[in-house]
């Protein structure tokens, strides 16, 4: 009888191969094509990720696939577990990591957390003056009347995130930010309880979401910045992701 570990590895390899073959034409660039120098290495084991997220996790030209490089390892690990366990839904990701053990997911998370590729240029969205002002307010100061804290209170002054479980927002394209905030708002995305992002998203209008996404895309990411150290005292809400 073939050991389960080999069966699961075969399924995972098949998933990676299938995703590579389905790589859309817009992502067929050198930084998004699977390639590695050593077979038994973390670099080789994350090749199923690079077709959508880039060889170093820097992202591709498709705005729906986020930059994952440099994000806190704890955040990336939590997302990989959520995809594997089915609590976060995106079929290609659910399929890719379905058979991977915790140690494998942790290695993947630590690999991409350690990457520091340059931010690629992206098209700057066109915002009205009102939308730009609203986005600036929500990101930097929040809206006390609606009980909305500033994004930077948790995601960092440079929007690079906070250890161990809060992601950076720098370099994300508007389509991805709008999609994720909307999923939280309608209950399709969840985080560990207490789910602070669900609480925040429920207080955002669709116009607020678009303004935040557009404003974030207009910001120039800080060079060589890293996630801030954990600071639970500063955070406006209790957050299950920081446990």
C-alpha positions in Angstrom: 0.0 0.0 0.0 1.3 3.5 -0.9 1.7 5.7 2.3 -0.8 8.5 2.7 2.1 11.0 2.7 3.1 10.1 -0.8 -0.5 10.1 -2.0 -1.0 13.6 -0.6 2.3 14.8 -2.0 1.2 13.5 -5.4 -2.1 15.3 -5.2 -0.3 18.5 -4.2 2.2 18.3 -7.1 -0.7 17.6 -9.5 -2.5 20.7 -8.2 0.6 22.9 -8.6 1.1 21.5 -12.2 -2.5 22.2 -13.1 -2.4 25.8 -11.8 0.8 26.4 -13.7 -0.8 25.1 -16.9 -3.8 27.4 -16.4 -1.6 30.5 -15.9 -3.4 33.4 -17.7 -1.5 35.1 -20.5 -1.3 38.4 -18.5 0.8 36.6 -15.9 3.3 35.0 -18.3 6.2 37.2 -17.3 9.6 36.1 -16.0 8.7 36.9 -12.4 5.6 34.8 -12.5 7.0 31.6 -14.1 7.8 28.7 -11.8 11.6 28.2 -11.5 13.9 27.1 -8.8 17.6 26.2 -8.3 17.4 23.4 -5.8 14.8 20.7 -5.6 14.8 20.2 -1.8 14.2 23.8 -0.8 11.6 26.2 0.3 11.9 28.0 -3.0 10.9 24.8 -4.8 8.1 24.1 -2.5 6.4 27.4 -3.1 6.3 27.3 -6.9 2.6 26.7 -6.9 2.3 30.2 -5.5 4.4 32.2 -8.0 2.0 32.0 -11.0 -0.4 34.3 -9.2 1.7 36.0 -6.5 5.1 36.4 -8.3 8.4 34.6 -7.8 9.2 36.6 -4.7 5.6 37.2 -3.7 5.6 40.7 -5.2 2.4 40.2 -7.1 1.6 40.2 -10.8 -0.2 42.5 -13.2 -3.5 41.0 -12.1 -4.9 43.2 -9.4 -7.0 40.5 -7.8 -3.9 38.6 -6.6 -2.2 40.4 -3.8 1.4 41.0 -2.9 2.3 38.6 -0.1 6.0 39.4 0.2 7.1 40.9 3.5 3.7 40.4 5.2 3.9 39.0 8.8 4.5 35.2 8.7 1.7 34.8 11.3 -0.8 36.4 9.0 0.3 34.4 6.0 0.1 31.2 8.0 -3.4 32.0 9.3 -4.6 32.6 5.7 -3.1 29.4 4.4 -4.7 27.4 7.3 -8.0 29.2 6.5 -7.8 28.2 2.9 -6.9 24.6 3.8 -9.6 24.3 6.4 -12.3 25.9 4.2 -13.0 28.9 6.4 -11.7 31.2 3.6 -13.0 30.5 0.2 -11.2 30.7 -3.1 -11.3 27.4 -5.0 -7.7 27.5 -6.5 -6.2 28.2 -3.1 -8.5 25.7 -1.3 -7.4 23.0 -3.8 -3.7 23.9 -3.7 -3.2 23.6 0.0 -5.9 21.0 0.9 -3.4 18.3 1.7 -0.6 20.3 3.2 0.4 19.9 6.9 0.9 22.7 9.3 4.7 22.5 9.0 4.6 22.9 5.2 2.2 25.9 5.5 4.4 27.5 8.1 7.5 27.1 5.9 5.6 28.7 3.0 4.5 31.6 5.2 8.0 32.2 6.6 9.5 32.1 3.1 7.4 34.8 1.7 7.5 36.9 4.9 11.3 37.1 4.4 11.1 38.3 0.8 11.7 42.0 0.2 11.3 42.6 -3.5 10.8 46.1 -4.9 7.3 47.3 -5.4 6.3 47.2 -9.0 4.7 50.3 -10.6 1.0 50.2 -10.9 -1.7 52.3 -12.6 -2.8 55.1 -10.3 -6.6 55.3 -9.9 -8.5 58.5 -10.6 -10.3 59.7 -7.5 -12.6 62.7 -7.1 -11.5 65.3 -4.6 -14.3 64.1 -2.2 -13.3 60.5 -2.5 -9.6 61.2 -2.0 -10.4 63.3 1.1 -12.6 60.6 2.5 -10.0 57.9 1.9 -7.3 60.0 3.5 -9.5 60.6 6.5 -10.4 56.9 7.0 -6.9 55.7 6.5 -5.1 58.2 8.7 -7.7 59.4 11.3 -10.8 57.2 11.0 -14.3 58.4 11.6 -15.2 58.7 15.3 -18.8 59.4 14.5 -19.2 56.0 12.9 -16.9 54.2 15.4 -14.3 53.7 12.7 -10.6 53.7 13.8 -7.8 54.7 11.4 -6.4 52.0 9.2 -2.9 53.0 10.4 -3.9 52.3 14.0 -3.5 48.5 13.3 -1.9 48.3 9.9 1.0 50.6 10.8 2.0 54.1 10.1 3.7 52.9 6.9 0.9 50.6 6.1 3.3 47.6 6.4 1.3 45.7 8.9 1.9 44.6 12.5 3.4 41.4 13.9 2.2 38.8 14.3 -1.1 38.7 12.4 -2.0 42.0 10.7 -1.1 42.4 7.0 0.4 45.4 5.3 -1.8 47.3 2.9 1.0 49.0 1.0 1.1 48.1 -2.7 -2.3 46.4 -2.9 -4.4 47.2 -5.9 -7.9 48.7 -5.5 -9.7 45.7 -6.9 -8.3 43.4 -4.2 -9.0 45.8 -1.3 -12.6 46.4 -2.5 -13.1 42.7 -2.9 -11.8 41.7 0.6 -13.6 44.5 2.5 -16.8 43.6 0.6 -16.4 39.9 1.5 -16.1 40.8 5.2 -19.1 43.1 5.0 -21.4 40.4 3.5 -20.0 37.7 5.7 -18.0 35.7 3.1 -14.7 36.3 4.8 -13.9 35.7 8.5 -11.0 36.0 10.9 -10.3 34.6 14.4 -12.8 35.9 17.0 -13.1 38.6 18.0 -13.2 39.5 14.3 -12.3 43.2 14.3 -12.3 43.5 10.5 -15.9 42.3 10.3 -16.8 44.9 12.9 -15.1 47.6 10.8 -16.4 46.5 7.4 -20.0 46.5 8.6 -19.6 50.3 9.3 -18.2 51.1 5.9 -20.5 52.2 3.0 -19.6 51.1 -0.5 -18.4 54.6 -1.1 -16.1 54.4 1.9 -14.7 51.1 0.7 -13.9 52.6 -2.8 -12.4 55.7 -1.2 -10.1 53.7 1.1 -9.0 51.3 -1.8 -8.3 54.2 -4.1 -6.4 56.2 -1.5 -4.2 53.3 -0.5 -3.3 52.7 -4.2 -2.2 56.3 -4.5 0.4 55.9 -1.7 4.0 55.2 -2.4 5.2 52.3 -0.3 8.1 53.0 2.1 11.4 51.5 0.9 12.7 48.6 3.0 10.0 49.0 5.6 8.9 46.0 7.7 5.8 45.2 9.8 5.7 47.0 13.1 6.2 45.1 16.4 3.0 43.9 18.2 1.4 46.7 20.1 -1.9 45.5 21.6 -2.2 48.6 23.8 -2.4 50.9 20.8 -5.0 48.8 19.0 -8.6 50.3 19.1 -10.4 46.9 19.1 -9.6 43.4 20.5 -8.3 41.4 17.6 -8.3 37.6 17.4 -5.6 37.7 14.7 -3.1 39.1 17.2 -3.4 36.1 19.6 
